[in-house]
Amino acid sequence: MAEADPFPVTDAPAAAGNPARPPQRRRMRAVLMVLGPLLAVAGGLWYWFGQPGVVETDNAYVKQDIVAVAGEVTGLVTKVNVRENQRVKAGDVLFTIDPATFTAAVRQADAQIATAQARVTAMASDITAKAAELAGARDDLALAQANYAREKALMDKGFNTRARMDTAGHAVASARDRIAAIQAEVEQARAQMAQGSAVPGVDPAIAAAQAARARASLEVERTVVRAPADGVVTQVTRLQIGQMVFPGVPMVSIVRDGSARVEANFKETDLDHMRPGQRVDIELDAYPGLKLKGRVESIGAGTGSEFSVLPAQNATGNWVKVIQRVPVRIAIEGKSARPLISGLSSDVTVHVGE
């Protein structure tokens, strides 16, 4: 039986590789220990200095103009023509108010106009009669003057008495007084017809009645409430048939089309290089992946705390400095592929380096 070899021969590559493995691991570990800190430092430097012309904030929201539509007359709602989130055009009927009270006012104004016109007609007829009476009074004056002349001629020849002369003179004076009285009555009637009116040449009573009718007609038109602009109707639940409408009290709102913008609240320390017209990148939380372009339209005239209901009072002994936020209005360029809903949160990046 053969004796076992005390020094067996193993595989040559494996035997040669075992002694080299520990040095290779040490070298890899050394490389990682050097590259790791370098990459971290490079990343920090890129984050700090890589985009020196950019400021960002996530304190930004989509805003749109909201028009509060209120009735201009008092009355009950008789019909509602819109529903929640319905799109409307300018001039579309939103709701109607009971016009019965205002149509009655129109009829009453018509009656007042007719009454005033009848009075003016009567006064015109009276003026015509007074003119005829004035012509007769002038004829009487001419006759009285002729009689007075004859009596005086007789008196000069000694064939008349003083009593007859006095009677003839009194007749002339009476005729003149009657003419003056009739002329005064004619002038008074004409003044009542035209003078003192806001509309020259129109009787004051007729002008007042016409103004009342115009107002009543306008109120009838205002019982039909129309959309003042294109947009989407909202808060329609406040509008119910039978509900009382009061002037100035909002009944429904319209989010105006084409008014979408972004209101971003930047820290005051970010405004040093910000100017209107700079390019802005906009991302909406509601639509991941959607990126919009915009421009800085304007920078607010005051911080948010200045326009708050209760402004902060810093004149105290325990005052702590807080970085203020300034509203920046950003205009959206182009048309969004998704609907822009008022109040959506967004992230904005302003390229202040431009």
C-alpha positions in Angstrom: 0.0 0.0 0.0 1.4 3.4 -1.0 2.4 5.9 1.8 0.5 9.2 2.0 2.4 12.3 0.8 2.9 14.6 3.8 3.1 17.7 1.5 0.1 17.5 -0.9 0.2 19.9 -3.9 -2.8 22.3 -4.0 -4.3 24.3 -7.0 -1.7 26.8 -8.0 -4.0 29.9 -8.8 -5.9 29.5 -5.5 -2.7 29.1 -3.5 -1.2 32.2 -5.2 -4.4 34.3 -4.7 -4.8 33.8 -1.0 -1.8 35.9 0.0 -2.9 38.9 -2.3 -6.5 39.3 -1.0 -5.9 41.2 2.2 -3.8 44.0 0.6 -6.5 44.5 -2.1 -9.2 45.0 0.6 -7.0 47.4 2.4 -6.5 49.5 -0.7 -10.3 49.6 -1.5 -11.0 50.7 2.1 -8.4 53.4 1.8 -9.9 54.7 -1.5 -13.4 54.8 0.0 -12.2 56.6 3.1 -10.6 59.3 0.9 -13.4 59.6 -1.8 -16.3 59.6 0.7 -15.3 62.9 2.4 -14.3 64.4 -0.9 -17.7 63.6 -2.4 -19.5 65.0 0.6 -17.5 68.2 0.4 -18.1 68.4 -3.3 -21.8 68.0 -2.9 -21.9 70.6 -0.2 -20.0 73.1 -2.3 -22.3 72.4 -5.3 -25.4 73.0 -3.2 -23.9 76.2 -1.8 -22.2 77.7 -4.8 -23.6 75.7 -7.7 -26.8 77.9 -8.1 -25.9 81.3 -6.8 -28.6 83.0 -8.9 -31.7 81.1 -7.5 -34.0 81.6 -4.6 -36.8 79.1 -3.7 -39.8 78.9 -1.4 -42.6 76.5 -0.9 -44.7 79.1 0.9 -46.6 79.9 -2.4 -50.2 79.4 -3.5 -52.2 79.8 -6.6 -54.5 82.8 -6.5 -57.4 83.9 -8.8 -59.7 86.9 -8.9 -63.0 86.1 -7.2 -66.0 88.4 -8.0 -68.7 88.5 -5.3 -72.1 89.0 -7.0 -74.7 90.7 -5.0 -78.2 92.0 -5.8 -78.8 95.7 -6.3 -82.4 95.7 -5.3 -84.4 94.1 -2.4 -86.7 91.2 -3.1 -87.2 87.5 -3.1 -85.3 85.1 -5.3 -87.7 83.6 -7.8 -85.4 81.6 -10.1 -81.8 80.2 -9.9 -80.2 79.5 -13.3 -76.8 78.2 -12.3 -75.3 75.3 -10.3 -72.1 74.8 -8.3 -68.9 74.9 -10.4 -70.8 75.8 -13.6 -68.9 77.8 -16.2 -70.6 80.9 -17.3 -70.0 83.8 -19.8 -70.3 87.5 -19.1 -74.0 88.4 -19.3 -75.4 85.0 -18.5 -78.4 85.1 -16.1 -77.4 83.9 -12.6 -80.7 84.4 -10.8 -83.8 86.6 -10.8 -85.6 88.6 -8.2 -89.4 89.2 -7.9 -90.1 92.3 -10.0 -93.7 92.9 -8.9 -92.9 95.8 -6.6 -90.8 97.6 -9.2 -93.3 97.1 -12.1 -95.9 98.7 -9.9 -93.6 101.6 -9.3 -93.3 101.9 -13.1 -97.1 102.1 -13.5 -97.3 104.6 -10.7 -94.7 106.8 -12.5 -96.7 106.5 -15.7 -99.8 107.8 -13.9 -97.8 110.7 -12.5 -96.6 111.6 -15.9 -100.1 111.5 -17.3 -101.4 113.7 -14.5 -98.6 116.2 -15.0 -99.2 116.3 -18.7 -102.9 116.9 -18.2 -102.2 119.8 -15.8 -99.8 121.2 -18.4 -102.5 121.0 -21.1 -104.9 122.7 -18.8 -102.4 125.5 -18.1 -101.7 125.9 -21.8 -105.5 126.2 -22.5 -105.7 128.8 -19.7 -102.8 130.8 -21.2 -104.6 130.8 -24.5 -107.8 132.0 -22.8 -105.8 134.7 -21.0 -104.3 135.8 -24.3 -107.8 136.3 -25.8 -108.8 138.1 -22.6 -105.8 140.3 -23.0 -106.7 141.2 -26.5 -110.2 142.2 -25.4 -108.7 144.3 -22.5 -106.6 146.2 -25.0 -109.6 146.9 -27.2 -111.4 148.2 -24.1 -108.4 150.4 -23.4 -108.5 151.8 -26.9 -112.2 152.6 -26.6 -111.7 154.2 -23.2 -108.9 156.4 -24.6 -111.1 157.4 -27.6 -113.9 158.4 -25.3 -111.5 160.3 -23.1 -110.2 162.2 -26.1 -113.8 163.2 -27.1 -114.7 164.3 -23.7 -111.6 166.4 -23.4 -112.3 168.0 -26.8 -115.8 169.0 -25.6 -114.3 170.2 -22.3 -111.9 172.5 -24.1 -114.8 174.1 -26.0 -116.8 174.5 -22.8 -119.5 172.0 -23.6 -118.6 169.3 -21.0 -118.5 168.9 -17.3 -115.6 167.9 -14.9 -117.6 164.8 -13.8 -117.8 163.4 -17.3 -114.0 164.0 -17.7 -113.3 162.1 -14.4 -115.5 159.2 -15.6 -113.6 158.9 -18.9 -110.2 159.1 -17.2 -111.2 156.4 -14.7 -112.3 154.2 -17.6 -108.9 154.5 -19.2 -107.1 153.7 -15.9 -109.2 150.7 -15.2 -108.6 149.3 -18.7 -104.8 149.7 -18.2 -105.0 148.0 -14.8 -106.9 145.1 -16.3 -104.3 144.6 -19.0 -101.5 144.6 -16.4 -103.4 142.0 -14.3 -104.0 139.7 -17.2 -100.3 139.9 -18.3 -99.2 139.0 -14.8 -101.5 135.9 -14.8 -100.1 134.8 -18.2 -96.5 135.1 -17.0 -97.2 133.2 -13.9 -98.8 130.3 -15.8 -95.8 130.2 -18.2 -93.4 130.2 -15.2 -95.2 127.2 -13.7 -94.9 125.3 -16.9 -91.2 125.7 -17.6 -89.2 127.7 -15.2 -87.4 126.0 -12.3 -87.2 122.6 -14.0 -83.9 120.7 -14.2 -84.8 120.1 -17.9 -85.1 123.4 -19.7 -88.4 123.8 -21.4 -90.1 120.9 -19.5 -92.6 121.2 -16.7 -91.1 120.4 -13.3 -93.9 117.9 -12.5 -93.4 116.0 -15.8 -89.6 116.0 -15.3 -89.9 114.6 -11.8 -92.4 111.9 -12.9 -90.1 110.9 -15.8 -87.1 110.6 -13.5 -89.2 108.4 -11.2 -90.2 106.1 -14.1 -86.5 105.8 -15.3 -85.5 104.8 -11.8 -88.3 102.2 -11.5 -87.4 100.8 -15.0 -83.8 100.5 -13.9 -84.8 98.6 -10.8 -86.9 96.2 -12.9 -83.8 95.5 -15.1 -81.8 94.9 -12.0 -84.1 92.1 -10.9 -82.3 90.0 -13.5 -78.8 89.4 -12.1 -76.2 88.6 -14.7 -72.6 87.3 -14.6 -70.2 90.3 -14.7 -67.3 88.2 -16.2 -66.4 84.8 -17.7 -65.6 82.2 -15.0 -66.7 79.4 -12.8 -69.6 79.9 -10.4 -69.1 78.9 -6.8 -70.9 79.2 -3.4 -74.2 78.7 -5.1 -75.6 77.0 -1.9 -76.2 80.5 -0.5 -78.7 81.1 -3.3 -82.1 79.5 -2.7 -85.5 80.2 -4.2 -87.5 82.3 -1.7 -84.5 83.8 0.0 -84.5 87.6 0.6 -81.9 89.5 -1.3 -80.5 92.8 0.1 -78.4 95.3 -1.9 -74.7 94.8 -1.4 -75.0 91.4 0.3 -73.0 88.8 -1.8 -75.2 85.9 -3.0 -72.8 84.0 -5.3 -69.2 84.2 -6.3 -67.4 83.8 -9.7 -63.8 82.8 -10.1 -62.7 84.9 -13.0 -61.1 83.2 -16.0 -57.6 84.1 -17.0 -56.7 85.6 -13.6 -54.6 82.7 -12.2 -51.3 83.7 -10.6 -49.0 82.7 -7.8 -48.6 84.6 -4.6 -45.2 83.5 -3.1 -44.1 84.7 0.4 -40.3 85.1 0.3 -38.1 85.8 3.3 -36.9 89.3 3.4 -33.3 88.1 3.1 -34.2 86.6 -0.3 -35.2 89.9 -1.9 -31.8 91.5 -2.4 -31.4 90.5 -6.0 -35.1 89.9 -6.9 -36.6 92.2 -9.6 -39.8 92.3 -11.6 -39.5 90.4 -14.9 -37.2 87.6 -13.7 -37.9 84.1 -14.8 -39.7 81.7 -12.4 -40.2 77.9 -12.4 -43.4 76.8 -10.8 -44.3 73.3 -9.5 -47.7 72.4 -8.0 -48.1 69.9 -5.2 -51.4 68.8 -6.7 -49.9 67.8 -10.1 -46.5 66.1 -9.6 -44.4 66.4 -12.8 -46.2 69.5 -14.1 -43.9 72.4 -14.4 -45.0 75.9 -15.3 -43.1 79.0 -16.3 -43.7 82.5 -15.0 -42.3 85.9 -14.4 -42.0 88.1 -11.3 -44.8 90.6 -11.8 -44.4 92.7 -8.7 -43.0 92.7 -5.2 -45.3 93.5 -2.3 -45.3 97.0 -0.7 -45.4 95.6 2.8 -44.8 92.4 4.8 -47.6 90.0 5.7 -47.6 91.2 9.3 -48.2 94.8 8.3 -51.5 93.9 6.6 -52.7 91.5 9.3 -55.7 92.3 11.4 -53.6 92.4 14.6 -50.1 93.6 13.6 -47.2 92.5 15.8 -46.2 94.9 18.5 -42.4 94.9 18.7 -42.1 97.7 21.2 -41.8 95.4 24.1 -39.0 94.3 26.4 -39.1 90.6 25.3 -38.8 91.4 21.6 -37.4 88.6 19.4 -36.3 89.3 15.9 -38.3 87.2 13.3 -37.5 87.1 9.6 -40.5 88.6 7.8 -42.2 87.4 4.7 -42.9 89.6 1.7 -45.6 88.7 -0.8 -44.3 88.4 -4.4 -46.8 88.2 -7.3 -45.8 85.9 -10.1 -47.6 85.9 -13.4 -48.0 82.5 -15.1 -46.9 82.3 -18.7 -48.8 80.2 -21.2 -51.7 77.9 -20.5 -51.6 75.1 -18.0 -52.4 71.6 -19.1 -54.3 71.0 -15.8 -56.9 73.3 -14.2 -55.4 75.9 -11.8 -57.5 75.8 -8.7 -57.4 78.8 -6.4 -55.5 78.0 -3.2 -53.2 75.2 -4.5 -49.8 74.9 -2.9 -46.8 75.3 -5.1 -43.0 75.5 -5.1 -41.4 78.4 -6.9 -37.8 79.0 -8.0 -36.8 82.6 -9.0 -33.7 83.0 -11.2 -32.5 86.2 -9.5 -29.1 85.8 -11.3 -30.8 86.9 -14.6 
